[in-house]
């Protein structure tokens, strides 16, 4: 949005204040409307960051910070229509957004609170029990099972893991495809092992009543793509994949 210089100076629209940062985008840096506006913006006390392909332009000289987004030539065959330069501006805008996300520690919980109506907001508003996979979708083997059988169970739902449980379906451990890969790299025969010898005991888990956005933050923190969903007595209730939260195709409940 462009403001009339007088409006910007007096703040009649209340859009710009001295605590703001004004991003000025112009490939040439000589856009008349923008260069007329910037002095008024600066008079308010607002800092100006120029994104321009000409760091020696009028815009650059009147800005506090200059980000050079120049391109060698436009994608236009005549090198006239702003094509490559507009893409460079978009890419820099995305880069700045990512930096701000990290600096402000913005997480999926924040996203859910300010974007509740979209598809991702819908998922993040759910409880784990609404989106976890249950029943036959859960890969499980009993203690004492051969590792070969465990690999077959991992392959069945194609999730890359299997839970190891006791006779009461209490979670005892987890085996991932990474565990199998490490054995192969070490040139160890899978047929020589039982799941008890390979599994990771006390794996990261969460309860079915947990909010999806808290679960997503937990998975991000531990760099995990899969979580066992466990009842209070350690009985396996389900399994949750990162895709079940972020979305992979149509939104589904419990794998249906």
C-alpha positions in Angstrom: 0.0 0.0 0.0 1.2 3.5 -0.9 0.4 6.4 1.4 0.1 10.0 0.3 3.2 11.8 1.8 1.1 14.1 3.9 -0.9 11.2 5.3 2.3 9.4 6.1 3.8 12.4 7.8 0.8 13.1 10.1 -0.1 9.4 10.6 -3.7 10.1 9.6 -4.3 6.4 8.6 -2.3 5.1 11.6 -0.5 2.6 9.3 3.1 3.5 10.0 4.7 4.4 13.4 8.2 5.0 14.6 8.4 1.5 16.0 7.8 -0.1 12.5 10.2 -1.1 9.8 9.3 -0.1 6.3 10.2 -2.5 3.5 10.6 -0.6 0.2 10.7 -2.8 -2.9 12.0 -1.4 -6.2 14.3 -3.1 -8.7 15.4 0.1 -10.2 15.4 2.1 -6.9 14.0 5.0 -8.9 10.3 4.5 -8.6 8.9 8.0 -8.2 5.9 7.2 -5.9 8.2 5.3 -3.5 11.0 7.9 -3.4 8.4 10.6 -2.7 7.0 8.5 0.2 10.3 7.4 1.9 11.3 10.8 3.3 7.9 11.2 5.0 8.2 7.7 6.4 11.7 8.5 7.8 10.4 11.7 9.3 8.0 9.7 11.4 11.0 7.8 12.8 10.3 4.6 11.0 13.4 2.7 9.7 13.5 1.9 6.0 15.0 -1.2 4.4 15.4 -1.1 0.7 15.2 -4.2 -1.4 16.6 -3.1 -4.8 18.6 -4.2 -7.7 20.5 -0.9 -7.7 22.4 -0.3 -4.5 23.4 3.2 -5.8 19.9 4.3 -6.5 17.9 7.2 -4.9 16.0 4.7 -2.8 19.1 3.0 -1.6 20.7 6.4 -0.6 17.6 7.4 1.5 17.3 4.0 3.3 18.8 2.8 6.5 19.6 -0.7 5.2 20.0 -1.8 1.6 19.6 -5.4 0.5 20.9 -6.0 -3.1 18.5 -8.3 -5.0 19.9 -7.4 -8.4 19.8 -10.0 -11.2 22.1 -10.2 -14.3 19.1 -9.9 -16.6 15.4 -10.4 -16.7 13.9 -13.7 -17.9 12.0 -11.6 -20.4 13.7 -12.2 -23.9 13.8 -8.4 -24.4 15.2 -7.9 -20.8 12.4 -5.4 -20.2 9.5 -7.0 -18.3 10.3 -7.5 -14.5 10.4 -11.3 -14.4 13.7 -12.6 -12.8 13.9 -9.5 -10.6 10.4 -10.1 -9.2 11.4 -13.7 -8.3 14.5 -12.4 -6.6 12.3 -10.1 -4.5 10.0 -12.9 -3.5 12.9 -15.2 -2.6 14.4 -12.5 -0.3 11.0 -11.9 1.3 10.7 -15.6 2.1 14.2 -15.6 3.5 13.4 -12.6 5.8 10.3 -14.4 7.0 12.2 -17.5 7.9 14.8 -15.5 9.8 12.0 -13.8 11.8 10.3 -17.1 12.5 13.6 -18.3 14.1 14.4 -15.1 15.9 10.9 -14.9 17.4 10.8 -18.7 18.2 7.5 -18.9 16.3 6.2 -22.4 16.5 3.2 -24.5 15.3 1.2 -23.6 18.4 1.5 -19.9 17.5 0.5 -20.8 13.9 -2.6 -22.6 15.2 -3.6 -19.6 17.3 -3.4 -17.1 14.5 -4.5 -19.3 11.6 -7.2 -21.6 13.0 -9.4 -21.8 9.9 -7.0 -23.3 7.4 -6.2 -27.0 6.8 -3.2 -27.0 9.0 -5.0 -25.0 11.7 -7.7 -27.7 11.5 -5.2 -30.5 12.2 -3.4 -28.5 14.9 -6.8 -27.9 16.7 -7.3 -31.7 17.0 -6.3 -34.0 19.7 -3.8 -36.8 19.0 -6.6 -39.4 19.4 -8.4 -37.8 16.4 -5.6 -38.2 13.9 -3.5 -41.1 15.2 -3.4 -44.5 13.3 -5.0 -47.3 15.3 -5.7 -51.0 15.0 -4.1 -52.9 12.1 -2.2 -49.7 11.2 0.0 -50.0 14.2 3.2 -52.1 13.6 3.8 -54.3 16.7 5.8 -57.4 17.6 6.1 -59.2 20.9 9.3 -59.5 23.0 11.4 -62.4 21.9 10.4 -62.0 18.2 13.2 -62.5 15.7 14.5 -59.4 14.0 13.6 -60.8 10.6 10.0 -61.0 11.6 10.2 -57.5 13.0 11.5 -56.2 9.6 8.5 -57.9 7.9 6.2 -56.1 10.4 7.9 -52.8 9.8 7.3 -53.3 6.0 3.6 -54.1 6.4 2.2 -50.6 7.1 5.3 -49.1 5.5 6.0 -46.7 8.4 9.7 -47.6 8.9 9.2 -48.6 12.6 7.7 -51.3 14.8 6.8 -51.2 18.4 8.0 -54.0 20.7 5.3 -54.9 23.3 4.7 -57.5 26.0 1.8 -59.9 26.2 -0.4 -57.1 27.7 0.5 -54.7 24.8 2.6 -52.5 27.1 5.2 -50.6 25.1 8.7 -52.0 25.8 10.7 -50.5 23.0 10.8 -49.4 19.4 12.9 -50.5 16.4 13.4 -48.2 13.4 14.7 -48.7 9.9 17.8 -46.8 11.1 18.5 -49.6 13.6 18.4 -52.2 10.8 20.6 -50.0 8.6 23.3 -49.7 11.2 23.4 -53.5 11.7 23.8 -53.9 8.0 26.6 -51.3 7.8 28.4 -53.2 10.6 28.0 -56.4 8.5 25.9 -58.1 11.2 23.4 -60.8 10.3 19.8 -59.8 11.1 18.9 -63.4 11.6 21.2 -63.6 14.6 19.2 -61.1 16.7 16.0 -60.9 18.7 14.1 -57.6 18.9 15.0 -57.4 22.6 18.7 -56.9 21.7 18.2 -54.2 19.2 15.2 -52.1 20.3 15.4 -48.7 21.9 13.9 -48.9 25.4 11.7 -46.2 26.8 11.1 -44.4 23.5 9.6 -40.9 23.3 5.8 -41.1 23.5 2.7 -39.0 24.2 -0.9 -39.6 25.3 -3.9 -39.7 23.1 -5.5 -36.6 24.7 -2.5 -34.4 23.9 -3.2 -31.4 21.6 -1.8 -31.9 18.1 0.1 -28.6 18.2 1.9 -29.7 21.4 2.8 -33.0 19.8 4.1 -31.3 16.7 6.4 -29.1 18.9 7.6 -32.2 20.7 8.4 -34.0 17.4 10.2 -31.0 16.1 12.3 -30.7 19.3 13.4 -34.3 19.2 13.5 -34.5 15.4 11.1 -37.4 15.3 8.8 -38.2 12.5 6.9 -41.0 14.4 5.5 -41.2 17.9 4.0 -44.1 19.9 0.7 -43.0 21.5 0.5 -44.5 24.9 -2.3 -44.8 27.6 -1.4 -44.1 31.2 -0.7 -47.8 31.9 1.8 -47.9 28.9 -0.6 -49.8 26.7 -0.2 -48.9 23.0 -3.2 -46.9 21.8 -1.9 -45.8 18.4 0.9 -44.4 16.3 1.3 -40.9 14.9 3.2 -39.8 11.8 4.3 -36.3 11.2 2.2 -36.4 8.0 -0.9 -37.0 10.0 -0.4 -33.6 11.6 1.0 -31.6 8.7 -1.2 -33.2 6.1 -0.6 -35.6 3.3 -3.5 -35.4 0.9 -7.0 -35.5 2.3 -7.6 -35.0 6.0 -8.4 -38.3 7.6 -9.3 -39.5 11.1 -7.5 -42.6 12.5 -6.3 -43.7 9.1 -9.8 -44.1 7.6 
